Amino acid sequence: MLPSLPQMNEIWQQTLNWQPTQKQQEQFQRFYELILDGNRQMNLTRITEPVEFWEKHLWDSLRGVALLFCSADGETFQRNVSTVIDIGTGAGIPGIPLAIAVTDSVVTLLDSTRKKINFIDTILTRLELDNVKTITSRAEEIGQDPQHRQTYDLALVRAVGTVTVCAEYALPLLKQNGLAVIYRGNCTKEETTSLENAVQQLGGAVESIEQFTTPLSQSIRHCIYLRKVATTPAKFPRAAGVPTQKPL
Ligand SMILES: C[S@@+](CC[C@H](N)C(=O)[O-])C[C@H]1O[C@@H](n2cnc3c(N)ncnc32)[C@H](O)[C@@H]1O
C-alpha cells in the first residue's frame, strides 16, 4: 500500500489562509504517488517520505507564491497572474502544486531534459490538470523566442542555479511589472550584492527577500522576489550555457 500524505489543513490555514479541497488533496496524493512510481525509472526526487514530501515539496512550493492566496482580511495581494512559467521544473515542482492550488492560472513547465518533460506529460491527464503546458527547451532559448519573451506574469525558479543565473533566466520571460520568485535555502550577503547588480542590467529590481521557517522541521528558507521594471535588453538571456559560465 502506498503511503498517504498528511492533510495539514491547520498549517495550510495558518500559513496561506487556504485549505485544499477534497479534489485538490486527492490531486496532491496522486502527484506524490506518480512521483514515487516515476522515481523507479529516473531520478526525480530524493524526498520520498510523505511528511517530508508534504513540507519540502508541496508546502514550500505554495509558500513561495503566498501572494496568490487571500490574506486574513480577504485581500488577494496580486490578482492578475494568469500566465506562470516554472523554469527548470524537474518533476513539476513548484509548478504542479501551484497548478493544482490556483486553477485559474495557466502554468507552463519548462525543462531542458526531455525525459523529465515526457514524465510530466504522462502524469498530467492522471492529475486531471488542464491548466498546464510543457516545453522541453532551455531558458536561454525560450527567453529569446518572441512567443515566450516578455509574455509571463510570474516566473518561478527553484533549485536551478545561482541567484544571478536564475535572474537571467527569469526576467527576459516576464511582462512589464511581472514578478520572478527565486526559491532558495540560504541567501548570503554576497549573493544579494551580485544579484542587485545583475537585475539592474536585466531590467529588474529586487522587490523583497523573505526569510521563513518551514512549519514542521523548522528549516530556514528564502524567497527572492524580483520585479520587472523595464524592458530587458535584447542581448539577455545570453547563449545557452553562458549565464552559468560567466555569471553577471
Ligand atoms: C535540481 S532540478 C530542480 C527541479 C525542481 N525545480 C525542484 O525544485 O525540485 C534542476 C532542473 O533544472 C533543469 N535545468 C537546468 N538548467 C536549465 C536551463 N538552462 N533551462 C531549462 N531547464 C534547466 C534541469 O534539467 C533539472 O531538471
The ligand as an SDF file (V2000), in Angstrom:
LIG
                    3D

 27 29  0  0  0  0  0  0  0  0999 V2000
   17.7180   20.3030   -9.3350 C   0  0  0  0  0  0  0  0  0  0  0  0
   16.4690   20.2450  -10.5320 S   0  0  0  0  0  0  0  0  0  0  0  0
   15.2020   21.1740   -9.7200 C   0  0  0  0  0  0  0  0  0  0  0  0
   13.8370   20.6950  -10.0900 C   0  0  0  0  0  0  0  0  0  0  0  0
   12.6870   21.4020   -9.4120 C   0  0  0  0  0  0  0  0  0  0  0  0
   12.5990   22.8100   -9.7650 N   0  0  0  0  0  0  0  0  0  0  0  0
   12.7060   21.2240   -7.9030 C   0  0  0  0  0  0  0  0  0  0  0  0
   12.8020   22.2300   -7.1930 O   0  0  0  0  0  0  0  0  0  0  0  0
   12.6150   20.0870   -7.4270 O   0  0  0  0  0  0  0  0  0  0  0  0
   17.0130   21.4100  -11.7820 C   0  0  0  0  0  0  0  0  0  0  0  0
   16.2840   21.2250  -13.1190 C   0  0  0  0  0  0  0  0  0  0  0  0
   16.5760   22.3650  -13.9400 O   0  0  0  0  0  0  0  0  0  0  0  0
   16.7490   21.9230  -15.2760 C   0  0  0  0  0  0  0  0  0  0  0  0
   17.5660   22.9560  -15.9370 N   0  0  0  0  0  0  0  0  0  0  0  0
   18.8360   23.2990  -15.6470 C   0  0  0  0  0  0  0  0  0  0  0  0
   19.2650   24.3090  -16.4380 N   0  0  0  0  0  0  0  0  0  0  0  0
   18.2140   24.6260  -17.2470 C   0  0  0  0  0  0  0  0  0  0  0  0
   18.0240   25.5890  -18.2790 C   0  0  0  0  0  0  0  0  0  0  0  0
   19.0030   26.4200  -18.6500 N   0  0  0  0  0  0  0  0  0  0  0  0
   16.8210   25.6550  -18.8800 N   0  0  0  0  0  0  0  0  0  0  0  0
   15.8190   24.7940  -18.5270 C   0  0  0  0  0  0  0  0  0  0  0  0
   15.9590   23.8540  -17.5620 N   0  0  0  0  0  0  0  0  0  0  0  0
   17.1240   23.7720  -16.9260 C   0  0  0  0  0  0  0  0  0  0  0  0
   17.4070   20.5490  -15.1420 C   0  0  0  0  0  0  0  0  0  0  0  0
   17.1880   19.7400  -16.2710 O   0  0  0  0  0  0  0  0  0  0  0  0
   16.7400   19.9920  -13.8860 C   0  0  0  0  0  0  0  0  0  0  0  0
   15.6020   19.2140  -14.1910 O   0  0  0  0  0  0  0  0  0  0  0  0
  1  2  1  0
  2  3  1  0
  2 10  1  0
  3  4  1  0
  4  5  1  0
  5  6  1  0
  5  7  1  0
  7  8  2  0
  7  9  1  0
 10 11  1  0
 11 12  1  0
 11 26  1  0
 12 13  1  0
 13 14  1  0
 13 24  1  0
 14 15  1  0
 14 23  1  0
 15 16  2  0
 16 17  1  0
 17 18  1  0
 17 23  2  0
 18 19  1  0
 18 20  2  0
 20 21  1  0
 21 22  2  0
 22 23  1  0
 24 25  1  0
 24 26  1  0
 26 27  1  0
M  CHG  2   2   1   9  -1
M  END
$$$$
